[in-house]
Amino acid sequence: MKKLFLIIGAPGSGKTTDAERIASRNSDKIAHYSTGNLLRDEVTSGSVLGELINSFVSKGLLCPLDIVINTVIKAIKNSSHDVILIDGFPRSEEQMNSLDQILLNETDIVLSSVIEVVVSEKTAQDRVLGRARGDDDKIEVFNNRMRVYIEPLIAIQNFYENKNLLKKISGEASINEIVAEMTTFILLKI
């Protein structure tokens, strides 16, 4: 049985870095996949699908549901690990509901928790604009990404709180403190 942990947070919240560190320190039992990195890898490949994905992400928009869902499910199923961390997903009610429907029919995957890394908008902006990674690190794109993140957030929080699956962790602490808190929480759930 694969145990799935979804890690959500604003752009720049540190969710990818946190998950990478947790997985690398527990590589015998935990795998990590970043939705953003999976999509960016496809863009970098230069494929037709990558060009389509880039037409969305370069503007700070969400990719079509089927592309994202198929990418996430493929990563989970192909993983050799039983504990999977996926960050940056879900980012919309549509993604959340689609994943929920898929998981209802999956007998070998269980959603263990959704961890929200909470940071202020100022912290998120400072981090994103300071990393200079490409088109997605311009102020207009950041503002759009924040809007895209915030719009469905209350519905996503309520959905997972009602299932007793939401865990909030402050992303304002030091990286070591955040990673330690998340690691302890995850290891207690597996």
N, C-alpha and C positions, 0 to 999 in steps of 0.2 A: 504494500500500500504506500503510495507516494503522498507525503505530507507537504502541502503547498502553503507558503507564506507570501502574501502580497504586501509590498512595501510601497506606500503612496506618500506623496509630499509635493510641495511646490517645486518649480524649477529652482535649482540651487539649494534645496533643502539638505542635500548630502546623502540622499537615499541610495544612490548607486555606489558611492564610495563606502558607505556603511555596510551594504550588502556584500560588496567585494571583499572587504576585510574579514567579515564574519565567515564567508565561504572559504577564504584562503587559510584562515586559522583553524578551520574545521573541515578541511578538504576531504577527509576520509568519510564524512557523512552528509555534507551540505554542498549543493551546487547553487550557483547564482546566475541569473539571466536578467539583463537589463532590456526592457522592451525597446527603449531608445537606441541602445547599442545594437540590438538585433536588427532594427530597421536601418540604422546608419551603416551597418556592415553590408546590407543589401544595396544601399545607395552607392557605397564605395566600390562594389563589385561591377558597377556600370551596366547592370542588367536592365532590361525593359521595366521590370518590376521596381528596380532601384530608382529609375527615372520617375516613375509614377509616385513612389514614396516621397522622393525629393520635392516633387511639385506641391506636396502638402507641408512637409516639415520645414522647408526653407521659408515658409510664411508663418510658422508657428501654429499650423492647423493640425488637427487629428487626422491620421490616416483612416481610410475606409475600414469599417468594422471587420469585414471578412479577412482583410490582410493582417490586421493586428491579432485577431482571435486565432487564426491559423498559425501565425508565427509563435504565439504563446503556447498553444496546445502542442505544437510540434516540438518545441524546446523541452516541455515537461516530459512528453512521452519518450523522447530520444535520450533523456538524461540517464546516466548510469547510477545516479544517486536517488535515495528515497526521500530526502528532504530538499525541497526546492524553494529558493528565494527568487521572486520575480519582482523587480521594482519598476515603477512607472505604469502600473496597470492595476485596476481599471482607471481610465481617465474620463469616462463618461457613464451616464446611466445605461446607455445602450450596451457598452462593453460589459458593465457589471451584470446586467440582466442576461446577456448572451452567455457569459461565463457561468453564471448560476445555472442556466438551463443545461449547459454542457456537463457541468459537474453532477447534476441530478442523474444523468445517464451514465456517468463514469463510475465504475465500481472500484477502480484501482487508484483514484486520486481523491483526496479529501482536503478541503480548505481548512487549515488549522487556525489561521489568524490573518487579519489585515492590520498591518502596523503603519500608523500615520506618523511621519516625521514632521513635527510642527515647527515652523520658523516664521518670523515676521516677514512682511513683504520687503522691507528694507534690507534685511539680511539676505533674502533670496536674490534681490536685485544686485546687491554688492557682489555676491558670489558669482552670479551668472555673467555679469558684465566684466568681471575681473579675470575670467578664465580664457577668453578669446579663442573659442573653439571653431568659429565659423559663422555662417549666416544666422544661426539661431541665437547669437550672443549680441545682437543689436537691440537698443532700447525699445524700438517699435515692436520687434519680434518678442522681446521679453514681456512687454505689456500685454501683447496678445496671448502669449503662453500663460501668463498669470490669469487672464480673464477666462481662458479655456479651462484652466485648472479649478478656479474658484466657482464658476457657474454651477457645476453639478456636485460640488463638494458636500453640501449639507445633505443632499439625497443619498449620496454614497455613504457618508458617516451614519445617517439614520438607518439605512439598510443593514449595514454590518453591526451596528450597535444592537439592533433588534434581534440579530442572530447571535449576540454575545461573542462577536468575533473581532471587534475593533479595539486596538490597543494604541494609545497615543503616547509618543515619546518626544520630549523636547529636542529639537535639532540645534538649539542655541548653545548647548554645552560643548565641551571639547570633544573632538572626534573620538578620543579614547574612552571618555565617559559614555558617549552615545553608543558606541560599539559594544562596550561592556554591558550596558543595560539591555540592549537588543539581544545580545548573545545569551545572556542569562534567561531572558524571557523565552527565546526560541528553544533553548535546550530543555527548559522545563516542560515544553509542549510536545516534545518528540519522544 
